[in-house]
Amino acid sequence: MDTRIPQYLDEPERYFIFTPDELVVVVVPLGILTIVANFLIGLAAGLTAFWLLRRLKKGGSLTRLLWLMFWILPYEVMGLKRTPPAQHRLMVG
């Protein structure tokens, strides 16, 4: 019987060397850009996205990513009902 015992109680499940969210961040750009453009471009985009996600995760929780999405993406993407759109931030204060 081959049973793996995690070293820490809250250790995430891993596929190869990636956690599930990291695997998605690497495979999606790699797959799409391999079909559309070139394998090397897809590999570079996947590794860049992986590096950015690791950097965001190291800096704290993923609420920083939500904060970044609020300020960068258009208002319709976030769909927040109780907060004003980011482009109207000067009118609120």
N, C-alpha and C positions, 0 to 999 in steps of 0.2 A: 504494500500500500504506500502510495506516494503522497504524503500530507505535508503541506508547507505551513510552518508556524511563523507568523509575523514577528518581527523583532519588537515592534511597538504596538500597543493596542489600537491606536488610531492610524496605523499605516495604511495608505490607500492601496487598492488593487492595482497591479501593474501589468501592462502588456508590453513585452520586450523591455524597454527602459522607460516607457511613458505611462503616466496615469491616464485614465480615460479622457479627461478634458484636453490634455496635451496631445494625445493621439489624434483626436478630432482636429485640433488646430494644425497639426502637421499634415495629415492625410488629405484633408479637403483641398487646401491650396495646391498640394502636390498633384492630386488627381485631376483637378480642373485645369490647371495650367499645363499639365502634361498633354492633355487632350487638345487644348486650345492653342498653346504656343510651343513650349519646348520643355523637355524634362529638366534641364538645368535651371531654367527660370522657375519652374515649379518647386524644385528642391530648394533653391535660394529663398523663395517666398515662404515655404513651409518652415524652414529653419529660422528665418527672421521672425515669423509669427510665434514659433516655439520660444525663442529667446525673449521676445516681448512679454509673452504670457508668464514665463518664469520670473522675469523682472517684476511684473505686476504682483505676482503671488508672493514674492519675497518681501516686497514693500509693505505688506499688510493684507487686509482682506480684499475681496473683489468689489467692495463698495467703491473703491477708487476707480475701478473700471466703469461702474455705473455713473459716477461723477463725471468721468471723462466723456462717456457717451452723451450725457445730458448737455454738455457744453459744445461738443463737436457735431453730433448728428442733428439732422433737422427735427423740428418739434413733433412732426407726425410719427416719427419712428419710435420715440419713447412712449407717447400716448399718456403722459401724466396729466391727470385732470385737476389736481389741487395746486399745482405749482405753475407759475407763469412761464411762458416760453423763454428760452435763454436769450433770444434776440431782443426781448423787452426788459431786460434786467435794469436798464437805466431809468425806466419809467416807474419801477416799483419803489425805489428807495426814496 
